Amino acid sequence: MTPTSSRRPVRLADYRPPAYLVEKLDLEFQLDHKATLVTSRTRYRAAAETPAGTPLRLDGRSLELLAIELDGHQLEPGRLEIDDEGLTLSAPPAAFTLKITTRINPAANTSLEGLYASGGKLCTQCEAHGFSRITYFPDRPDILTRITTRIEACRERYPLLLSNGNRLEQGELDGGRHYALWQDPFKKPVYLFALVAGDLATVSDHFITGSGRRVEIRFHVEPAHRNQCGHALAALKKAMAWDEKEYGREYDLDLYQVVAVGDFNFGAMENKGLNIFNTKYVLAEAETATDADFEAIESVIAHEYLHNWTGNRITCRDWFQLSLKEGLTVFRDQQYGACAYPGGGRRIREVRRLRSYQFPEDAGPLAHPVRPREYIEINNFYTTTIYEKGAEIIRMLHTLLGAKVFKQGMELYFTRHDGRAATIEDLLACMSAAGNLDLEQFHRWYDQAGTPRLTVRRDWDPAHGRLLLSVSQQTPPTPGQPEKEPLHIPLAVALLDRRGKEMTSTVLELRKERQSFVFEGLCEKPVPSLLRGFSAPVELECDFSLEELAFLLANDRDPFSRWEAGQKLALKAIFDLMTDSDSDRSEAVSLYSESFGRLLLNPWTDNEADGIAELLLLPDELYIGEQCNKIDPPAIHNARRQLRRKLAAAWQNELEDFYHRYRDARPWRPEPAAMARRRLQNIALGYLAAAPDPARALELSRRQYRAADNLTDRLAALIPILELAVDMRSDEIPEMNDFFQRGTRFPLLRDRWFSLQAAADRPDTTAQVRRLTQHADFTRTNPNRVRALLGTFALANPAAFHRADGSGYRLLGEEIAALDRLNAQVAARLAGPLSRWARYAEPFREMMRAELTKLNSIPGLSRDLGEIVGKSLADT
């Protein structure tokens, strides 16, 4: 059981600089699947302000300590105190070398932190505190040092030995063993340390930098997957060129390596010179990855590469500053993505994700500032708040400063802090200096949790052609923060005339609780387009009429504002259907249906197609629920489904024409224009499946499945086949059995087979998910497989998860309890859907709370899960 003392929170206010600095770290690994020996030789030096005799504290977990020497001598009895979290050395000298030998068992390490086994490979994951599972060391990000790594292993089992930096030596040893010596010339914290050993195929390429240097690129994957790296490799080279062009940042080593592993808690890890990736974000070809996967791979590849400067060369001083590297780098990869995938759809998808996942997080018991003030387990703070909201804060800086000044601020940041561990204040100081802008109030975005709500009211004076916009801001209370101060918010606005032409556009800066802005010299009453580009992560309410929303949906040229008008109109239609199922009496339903039809009838160019695809999608059930006083999942699901059926019935012929218009007869291509056309085609197919007589949709789906030359079209066809065949078990559906066989050689395809069934809108889904937990191919030790089945079920299928009999909650609770003994990080993340219990209507509210209470009573609950459950139950 985790010691009670270890559950005490870590507080930002308690930060102190390290008492001892590390001048160098030499590591030696004698690799073995079950018994790896690790010898570390660390040169310590007391910091200038450290009093003589100050104890040295080293972090270490799940380690077998074999030997420890100080300057070549065994330590005297009594100078060493060991506990479950590390060891303390009393009265060390001002400068000394500590040699420590530990033994670890990678095969038994199901936490996937530190050194662990993945199939026949050994690999590491050290962020945030995984290095403490390798050897005793001060595992904190503000200790930067140069690391040399020697790896010895059996050549037959581990022919490839990799670590950070440059390989200095390699050679043969007695007994069929061999070695490799790696050295990273750049100082770094140990959370960026990486090691991989195994039998892997290597795909090589190179990149020529702007200064003419040749950088060798190597992707290491399972031999059977070597033909699936092409997209990721091309994306890497594009990202390298983009960072040079946009920010003047050139890659600084002669070698860039990527390893793809099947067992990984995260998407990827930016270890200096040796990125380790989840296979999901590297491997891609037409039959194994969807268009969304191709886009995600390009984004994650770019993200990890861009970390080289915003994360590696400049790291964070402590884990409270996590968004300094993650939020900033997410913004940079979003900038890259806007270039790689033009058309406006990508930005809308970013906002959709933020509002469906981060906004609820910011309104629940797990709400926390972008820079938290305290934590019990830092792994629980790798959240959409840190990443996506953190990126939106950087975007607001970009909006307020302008692109040119923002780049100047970034250049100043790189110049001042290269090779250092920085803070959020350091970044803001650079931006303030570059733009001569007071950012003291803006700093509150990092310190206050919660999503601000803007209310806009209009007063039109036709006699003087004057429009008054009155804007108020209010941030709701969150745990530990009952009172909120006004924020500095950029509100991008345009005024449109009756033809949809912009009369004026500007960025309003909100600093007070209430402000008014006057627009004069207007020749007609305008319709305001608000929060353009989603200029701030806020909820915005304006007194738009239904006709004005339909006008903006038809005419606004800003992709986000146009989409937002459609979402608001659809929400009004759904809420009407929740209170009165007779859609003929709803003006919102009629207006939305007319707007939907116009979108189908217009001929869209390839450049417009991606954004138009987003306009055709209804708000998801998670977001709809957040707009309700009390969340009633069946009512939301039924009303949304009814609107889909209404649209399908009213526009069935046009939907089929639309489907055929965008169905591409040419061979599959992973290009943005072709991807957008497939998206339009498959959205139409999904609506056709909701028609009163879905026989035609079923015929089209089966035909598309048979003809598909790519996974995107195959999955889009499978969904209606699976959901319409409710009189058959999934294993009785021929196409599902065919798809199962296709996944025999590709684990990621098998993940899809599980997730398809977990997401299915079928009466038996909850029972089927329970059956699938007993399937021979379901393993709780693989996070991808767990997320595919249980994560999809709990997050992407509200109707099945929130069954009125509570069976969905019980299933998830049982699985979380089992997973907590294997991988606490995965278990804690799965508990998130239960955390918002207080927002739900009965009987869902009490059943969710009961499941959390049951989890809380389990002896030996991990620190990760214990924090999530404890905070969730504290909600009232």
Solvent accessible surface area in square Angstrom, and as a share of the most:
residue,aa,sasa,rsa
1,M,185,0.82
2,T,32,0.19
3,P,49,0.31
4,T,114,0.66
5,S,59,0.38
6,S,18,0.11
7,R,70,0.25
8,R,170,0.62
9,P,39,0.25
10,V,70,0.40
11,R,109,0.40
12,L,40,0.20
13,A,86,0.67
14,D,85,0.44
15,Y,49,0.19
16,R,157,0.57
17,P,81,0.51
18,P,14,0.09
19,A,38,0.30
20,Y,8,0.03
21,L,58,0.29
22,V,7,0.04
23,E,74,0.33
24,K,107,0.45
25,L,0,0.00
26,D,42,0.22
27,L,5,0.02
28,E,42,0.19
29,F,0,0.00
30,Q,54,0.24
31,L,5,0.03
32,D,65,0.34
33,H,35,0.16
34,K,133,0.56
35,A,44,0.34
36,T,0,0.00
37,L,61,0.31
38,V,0,0.00
39,T,18,0.11
40,S,1,0.01
41,R,92,0.34
42,T,4,0.02
43,R,78,0.28
44,Y,2,0.01
45,R,100,0.37
46,A,20,0.16
47,A,9,0.07
48,A,110,0.85
49,E,125,0.56
50,T,21,0.12
51,P,98,0.62
52,A,109,0.85
53,G,39,0.37
54,T,34,0.19
55,P,72,0.46
56,L,6,0.03
57,R,98,0.36
58,L,0,0.00
59,D,46,0.24
60,G,2,0.02
61,R,37,0.14
62,S,89,0.58
63,L,28,0.14
64,E,80,0.36
65,L,46,0.23
66,L,72,0.36
67,A,38,0.29
68,I,13,0.07
69,E,42,0.19
70,L,20,0.10
71,D,67,0.35
72,G,57,0.55
73,H,133,0.59
74,Q,117,0.52
75,L,27,0.13
76,E,98,0.44
77,P,137,0.86
78,G,78,0.75
79,R,55,0.20
80,L,45,0.22
81,E,122,0.54
82,I,90,0.45
83,D,66,0.34
84,D,96,0.50
85,E,52,0.23
86,G,0,0.00
87,L,0,0.00
88,T,36,0.21
89,L,0,0.00
90,S,43,0.28
91,A,60,0.46
92,P,5,0.03
93,P,56,0.35
94,A,73,0.57
95,A,46,0.35
96,F,0,0.00
97,T,43,0.25
98,L,1,0.01
99,K,65,0.27
100,I,3,0.02
101,T,23,0.13
102,T,0,0.00
103,R,89,0.32
104,I,12,0.06
105,N,66,0.34
106,P,1,0.01
107,A,41,0.31
108,A,67,0.52
109,N,24,0.12
110,T,42,0.24
111,S,17,0.11
112,L,7,0.03
113,E,11,0.05
114,G,0,0.00
115,L,3,0.02
116,Y,0,0.00
117,A,23,0.18
118,S,3,0.02
119,G,64,0.62
120,G,45,0.43
121,K,10,0.04
122,L,0,0.00
123,C,0,0.00
124,T,1,0.00
125,Q,3,0.01
126,C,0,0.00
127,E,6,0.03
128,A,0,0.00
129,H,52,0.23
130,G,0,0.00
131,F,0,0.00
132,S,2,0.02
133,R,50,0.18
134,I,0,0.00
135,T,0,0.00
136,Y,11,0.04
137,F,1,0.00
138,P,9,0.06
139,D,4,0.02
140,R,76,0.28
141,P,4,0.03
142,D,20,0.10
143,I,5,0.03
144,L,28,0.14
145,T,0,0.00
146,R,120,0.44
147,I,4,0.02
148,T,26,0.15
149,T,4,0.02
150,R,63,0.23
151,I,0,0.00
152,E,20,0.09
153,A,0,0.00
154,C,50,0.30
155,R,97,0.35
156,E,158,0.71
157,R,112,0.41
158,Y,4,0.01
159,P,48,0.30
160,L,33,0.17
161,L,6,0.03
162,L,3,0.01
163,S,1,0.01
164,N,6,0.03
165,G,1,0.01
166,N,48,0.24
167,R,91,0.33
168,L,95,0.47
169,E,85,0.38
170,Q,112,0.50
171,G,22,0.22
172,E,112,0.50
173,L,59,0.29
174,D,137,0.71
175,G,79,0.76
176,G,51,0.49
177,R,66,0.24
178,H,9,0.04
179,Y,33,0.13
180,A,3,0.03
181,L,32,0.16
182,W,2,0.01
183,Q,74,0.33
184,D,1,0.00
185,P,56,0.35
186,F,56,0.23
187,K,94,0.40
188,K,3,0.01
189,P,0,0.00
190,V,1,0.01
191,Y,2,0.01
192,L,0,0.00
193,F,1,0.00
194,A,0,0.00
195,L,0,0.00
196,V,1,0.00
197,A,0,0.00
198,G,0,0.00
199,D,84,0.44
200,L,19,0.09
201,A,11,0.08
202,T,45,0.26
203,V,34,0.19
204,S,74,0.48
205,D,44,0.23
206,H,62,0.28
207,F,24,0.10
208,I,90,0.46
209,T,6,0.03
210,G,69,0.66
211,S,82,0.53
212,G,52,0.50
213,R,75,0.28
214,R,126,0.46
215,V,0,0.00
216,E,52,0.23
217,I,0,0.00
218,R,71,0.26
219,F,0,0.00
220,H,3,0.02
221,V,1,0.01
222,E,59,0.27
223,P,70,0.44
224,A,78,0.60
225,H,19,0.08
226,R,118,0.43
227,N,131,0.67
228,Q,7,0.03
229,C,0,0.00
230,G,52,0.50
231,H,35,0.16
232,A,0,0.00
233,L,13,0.07
234,A,51,0.39
235,A,2,0.01
236,L,1,0.00
237,K,61,0.26
238,K,96,0.41
239,A,0,0.00
240,M,1,0.00
241,A,48,0.37
242,W,22,0.08
243,D,1,0.00
244,E,37,0.17
245,K,169,0.72
246,E,46,0.21
247,Y,17,0.06
248,G,52,0.50
249,R,27,0.10
250,E,45,0.20
251,Y,3,0.01
252,D,32,0.17
253,L,4,0.02
254,D,83,0.43
255,L,16,0.08
256,Y,6,0.02
257,Q,1,0.00
258,V,2,0.01
259,V,0,0.00
260,A,2,0.02
261,V,1,0.00
262,G,26,0.25
263,D,28,0.14
264,F,0,0.00
265,N,9,0.05
266,F,35,0.15
267,G,25,0.24
268,A,13,0.10
269,M,6,0.03
270,E,4,0.02
271,N,2,0.01
272,K,4,0.02
273,G,4,0.03
274,L,0,0.00
275,N,4,0.02
276,I,0,0.00
277,F,1,0.00
278,N,1,0.01
279,T,15,0.09
280,K,73,0.31
281,Y,45,0.17
282,V,0,0.00
283,L,8,0.04
284,A,6,0.04
285,E,59,0.26
286,A,20,0.16
287,E,60,0.27
288,T,7,0.04
289,A,3,0.02
290,T,13,0.08
291,D,14,0.07
292,A,72,0.56
293,D,18,0.09
294,F,4,0.02
295,E,25,0.11
296,A,34,0.27
297,I,0,0.00
298,E,7,0.03
299,S,22,0.14
300,V,28,0.16
301,I,4,0.02
302,A,0,0.00
303,H,16,0.07
304,E,12,0.05
305,Y,2,0.01
306,L,1,0.00
307,H,1,0.00
308,N,5,0.02
309,W,21,0.08
310,T,2,0.01
311,G,0,0.00
312,N,9,0.04
313,R,41,0.15
314,I,3,0.01
315,T,0,0.00
316,C,0,0.00
317,R,60,0.22
318,D,12,0.06
319,W,9,0.03
320,F,7,0.03
321,Q,1,0.00
322,L,1,0.00
323,S,4,0.02
324,L,6,0.03
325,K,3,0.01
326,E,5,0.02
327,G,0,0.00
328,L,1,0.00
329,T,0,0.00
330,V,13,0.08
331,F,2,0.01
332,R,0,0.00
333,D,8,0.04
334,Q,11,0.05
335,Q,38,0.17
336,Y,7,0.02
337,G,1,0.01
338,A,62,0.48
339,C,87,0.52
340,A,17,0.13
341,Y,16,0.06
342,P,82,0.52
343,G,31,0.29
344,G,19,0.19
345,G,0,0.00
346,R,18,0.07
347,R,37,0.14
348,I,1,0.01
349,R,55,0.20
350,E,28,0.12
351,V,0,0.00
352,R,45,0.16
353,R,113,0.41
354,L,2,0.01
355,R,8,0.03
356,S,5,0.03
357,Y,77,0.29
358,Q,0,0.00
359,F,10,0.04
360,P,16,0.10
361,E,36,0.16
362,D,1,0.01
363,A,60,0.46
364,G,7,0.07
365,P,8,0.05
366,L,34,0.17
367,A,12,0.09
368,H,14,0.06
369,P,15,0.10
370,V,0,0.00
371,R,20,0.07
372,P,4,0.02
373,R,136,0.50
374,E,77,0.35
375,Y,19,0.07
376,I,48,0.25
377,E,10,0.04
378,I,3,0.01
379,N,11,0.05
380,N,21,0.11
381,F,7,0.03
382,Y,14,0.05
383,T,22,0.13
384,T,20,0.11
385,T,0,0.00
386,I,1,0.00
387,Y,50,0.19
388,E,27,0.12
389,K,3,0.01
390,G,1,0.01
391,A,0,0.00
392,E,5,0.02
393,I,0,0.00
394,I,3,0.02
395,R,47,0.17
396,M,1,0.00
397,L,0,0.00
398,H,45,0.20
399,T,44,0.26
400,L,28,0.14
401,L,21,0.10
402,G,31,0.30
403,A,55,0.42
404,K,153,0.65
405,V,39,0.23
406,F,0,0.00
407,K,79,0.33
408,Q,84,0.37
409,G,0,0.00
410,M,0,0.00
411,E,80,0.36
412,L,51,0.25
413,Y,3,0.01
414,F,4,0.02
415,T,100,0.58
416,R,104,0.38
417,H,22,0.10
418,D,51,0.27
419,G,44,0.42
420,R,144,0.53
421,A,29,0.23
422,A,0,0.00
423,T,17,0.10
424,I,1,0.00
425,E,73,0.33
426,D,41,0.21
427,L,1,0.00
428,L,9,0.05
429,A,49,0.38
430,C,0,0.00
431,M,0,0.00
432,S,32,0.21
433,A,59,0.46
434,A,31,0.24
435,G,26,0.25
436,N,146,0.75
437,L,40,0.20
438,D,96,0.50
439,L,10,0.05
440,E,138,0.62
441,Q,30,0.14
442,F,0,0.00
443,H,33,0.15
444,R,66,0.24
445,W,3,0.01
446,Y,5,0.02
447,D,37,0.19
448,Q,18,0.08
449,A,2,0.02
450,G,4,0.03
451,T,15,0.08
452,P,0,0.00
453,R,128,0.47
454,L,1,0.01
455,T,44,0.26
456,V,0,0.00
457,R,102,0.37
458,R,52,0.19
459,D,84,0.43
460,W,55,0.19
461,D,41,0.21
462,P,97,0.61
463,A,89,0.69
464,H,121,0.54
465,G,8,0.08
466,R,80,0.29
467,L,2,0.01
468,L,54,0.27
469,L,0,0.00
470,S,42,0.27
471,V,4,0.02
472,S,32,0.21
473,Q,12,0.05
474,Q,97,0.43
475,T,12,0.07
476,P,27,0.17
477,P,91,0.57
478,T,14,0.08
479,P,80,0.51
480,G,76,0.73
481,Q,19,0.08
482,P,94,0.59
483,E,150,0.67
484,K,35,0.15
485,E,97,0.44
486,P,34,0.21
487,L,4,0.02
488,H,0,0.00
489,I,0,0.00
490,P,0,0.00
491,L,0,0.00
492,A,15,0.12
493,V,1,0.01
494,A,1,0.00
495,L,0,0.00
496,L,1,0.00
497,D,9,0.05
498,R,169,0.62
499,R,161,0.59
500,G,1,0.01
501,K,120,0.51
502,E,72,0.32
503,M,53,0.24
504,T,50,0.29
505,S,66,0.42
506,T,56,0.33
507,V,63,0.36
508,L,17,0.08
509,E,67,0.30
510,L,3,0.01
511,R,83,0.30
512,K,135,0.57
513,E,92,0.41
514,R,180,0.66
515,Q,38,0.17
516,S,70,0.45
517,F,35,0.15
518,V,80,0.46
519,F,24,0.10
520,E,111,0.50
521,G,73,0.71
522,L,20,0.10
523,C,121,0.73
524,E,25,0.11
525,K,120,0.51
526,P,2,0.01
527,V,22,0.13
528,P,0,0.00
529,S,1,0.00
530,L,13,0.06
531,L,6,0.03
532,R,33,0.12
533,G,29,0.28
534,F,0,0.00
535,S,7,0.05
536,A,0,0.00
537,P,1,0.01
538,V,1,0.01
539,E,42,0.19
540,L,17,0.08
541,E,83,0.37
542,C,15,0.09
543,D,66,0.34
544,F,26,0.11
545,S,48,0.31
546,L,36,0.18
547,E,95,0.43
548,E,29,0.13
549,L,2,0.01
550,A,8,0.06
551,F,42,0.17
552,L,7,0.04
553,L,4,0.02
554,A,45,0.35
555,N,52,0.27
556,D,2,0.01
557,R,185,0.68
558,D,22,0.11
559,P,58,0.37
560,F,2,0.01
561,S,7,0.05
562,R,42,0.15
563,W,4,0.01
564,E,21,0.10
565,A,3,0.02
566,G,4,0.04
567,Q,5,0.02
568,K,47,0.20
569,L,0,0.00
570,A,0,0.00
571,L,17,0.08
572,K,84,0.36
573,A,0,0.00
574,I,0,0.00
575,F,63,0.26
576,D,53,0.27
577,L,8,0.04
578,M,60,0.27
579,T,121,0.70
580,D,53,0.27
581,S,78,0.50
582,D,53,0.27
583,S,18,0.11
584,D,118,0.61
585,R,171,0.62
586,S,11,0.07
587,E,94,0.42
588,A,2,0.01
589,V,0,0.00
590,S,48,0.31
591,L,29,0.14
592,Y,4,0.02
593,S,10,0.06
594,E,84,0.38
595,S,4,0.03
596,F,1,0.01
597,G,0,0.00
598,R,108,0.39
599,L,8,0.04
600,L,1,0.01
601,L,104,0.52
602,N,63,0.32
603,P,113,0.71
604,W,32,0.11
605,T,78,0.46
606,D,61,0.32
607,N,123,0.63
608,E,74,0.33
609,A,1,0.01
610,D,17,0.09
611,G,9,0.09
612,I,6,0.03
613,A,0,0.00
614,E,0,0.00
615,L,10,0.05
616,L,1,0.01
617,L,45,0.22
618,L,3,0.02
619,P,1,0.01
620,D,40,0.21
621,E,27,0.12
622,L,47,0.24
623,Y,15,0.06
624,I,0,0.00
625,G,1,0.01
626,E,37,0.16
627,Q,61,0.27
628,C,19,0.12
629,N,146,0.75
630,K,101,0.43
631,I,11,0.06
632,D,50,0.26
633,P,4,0.03
634,P,50,0.32
635,A,31,0.24
636,I,2,0.01
637,H,22,0.10
638,N,74,0.38
639,A,3,0.03
640,R,49,0.18
641,R,82,0.30
642,Q,54,0.24
643,L,0,0.00
644,R,56,0.20
645,R,126,0.46
646,K,59,0.25
647,L,0,0.00
648,A,0,0.00
649,A,52,0.41
650,A,54,0.42
651,W,48,0.17
652,Q,51,0.23
653,N,117,0.60
654,E,49,0.22
655,L,2,0.01
656,E,35,0.16
657,D,88,0.45
658,F,0,0.00
659,Y,4,0.01
660,H,85,0.38
661,R,92,0.34
662,Y,6,0.02
663,R,75,0.27
664,D,30,0.16
665,A,108,0.84
666,R,133,0.49
667,P,104,0.65
668,W,51,0.18
669,R,54,0.20
670,P,55,0.35
671,E,83,0.37
672,P,53,0.33
673,A,37,0.29
674,A,0,0.00
675,M,16,0.07
676,A,4,0.03
677,R,47,0.17
678,R,9,0.03
679,R,75,0.27
680,L,0,0.00
681,Q,1,0.01
682,N,21,0.11
683,I,20,0.10
684,A,1,0.01
685,L,0,0.00
686,G,24,0.23
687,Y,2,0.01
688,L,2,0.01
689,A,19,0.15
690,A,18,0.14
691,A,6,0.05
692,P,103,0.65
693,D,92,0.48
694,P,40,0.25
695,A,62,0.48
696,R,77,0.28
697,A,1,0.01
698,L,39,0.19
699,E,81,0.36
700,L,3,0.02
701,S,0,0.00
702,R,75,0.27
703,R,103,0.38
704,Q,2,0.01
705,Y,9,0.03
706,R,172,0.63
707,A,66,0.52
708,A,12,0.09
709,D,66,0.34
710,N,3,0.02
711,L,0,0.00
712,T,24,0.14
713,D,11,0.06
714,R,6,0.02
715,L,17,0.08
716,A,19,0.15
717,A,0,0.00
718,L,0,0.00
719,I,81,0.41
720,P,6,0.04
721,I,0,0.00
722,L,3,0.01
723,E,49,0.22
724,L,51,0.25
725,A,8,0.06
726,V,85,0.49
727,D,127,0.66
728,M,58,0.26
729,R,131,0.48
730,S,10,0.06
731,D,79,0.41
732,E,75,0.33
733,I,0,0.00
734,P,87,0.55
735,E,20,0.09
736,M,2,0.01
737,N,65,0.34
738,D,55,0.28
739,F,1,0.00
740,F,46,0.19
741,Q,118,0.52
742,R,96,0.35
743,G,3,0.03
744,T,94,0.54
745,R,165,0.60
746,F,25,0.10
747,P,77,0.48
748,L,30,0.15
749,L,7,0.03
750,R,19,0.07
751,D,16,0.09
752,R,57,0.21
753,W,23,0.08
754,F,0,0.00
755,S,22,0.14
756,L,15,0.08
757,Q,5,0.02
758,A,0,0.00
759,A,43,0.33
760,A,4,0.03
761,D,52,0.27
762,R,22,0.08
763,P,102,0.64
764,D,45,0.23
765,T,2,0.01
766,T,9,0.05
767,A,51,0.40
768,Q,28,0.13
769,V,0,0.00
770,R,100,0.36
771,R,121,0.44
772,L,6,0.03
773,T,6,0.03
774,Q,140,0.62
775,H,55,0.24
776,A,103,0.80
777,D,47,0.24
778,F,15,0.06
779,T,53,0.31
780,R,65,0.24
781,T,61,0.35
782,N,24,0.12
783,P,2,0.01
784,N,11,0.06
785,R,22,0.08
786,V,0,0.00
787,R,83,0.30
788,A,12,0.09
789,L,0,0.00
790,L,0,0.00
791,G,10,0.09
792,T,26,0.15
793,F,0,0.00
794,A,6,0.05
795,L,71,0.35
796,A,61,0.47
797,N,8,0.04
798,P,19,0.12
799,A,31,0.24
800,A,9,0.07
801,F,0,0.00
802,H,9,0.04
803,R,88,0.32
804,A,67,0.52
805,D,72,0.38
806,G,1,0.01
807,S,24,0.16
808,G,0,0.00
809,Y,2,0.01
810,R,104,0.38
811,L,2,0.01
812,L,0,0.00
813,G,3,0.02
814,E,88,0.39
815,E,11,0.05
816,I,0,0.00
817,A,20,0.15
818,A,25,0.19
819,L,0,0.00
820,D,17,0.09
821,R,181,0.66
822,L,58,0.29
823,N,3,0.02
824,A,21,0.17
825,Q,8,0.03
826,V,7,0.04
827,A,0,0.00
828,A,3,0.02
829,R,102,0.37
830,L,11,0.05
831,A,0,0.00
832,G,23,0.22
833,P,21,0.13
834,L,0,0.00
835,S,4,0.03
836,R,23,0.08
837,W,9,0.03
838,A,11,0.08
839,R,52,0.19
840,Y,19,0.07
841,A,25,0.20
842,E,104,0.47
843,P,65,0.41
844,F,8,0.03
845,R,63,0.23
846,E,84,0.38
847,M,46,0.21
848,M,0,0.00
849,R,96,0.35
850,A,50,0.39
851,E,8,0.03
852,L,0,0.00
853,T,66,0.38
854,K,114,0.48
855,L,4,0.02
856,N,77,0.40
857,S,83,0.53
858,I,52,0.26
859,P,116,0.73
860,G,35,0.34
861,L,9,0.05
862,S,19,0.12
863,R,45,0.17
864,D,13,0.07
865,L,0,0.00
866,G,8,0.08
867,E,8,0.03
868,I,17,0.08
869,V,0,0.00
870,G,34,0.33
871,K,74,0.31
872,S,0,0.00
873,L,42,0.21
874,A,78,0.61
875,D,38,0.20
876,T,146,0.85
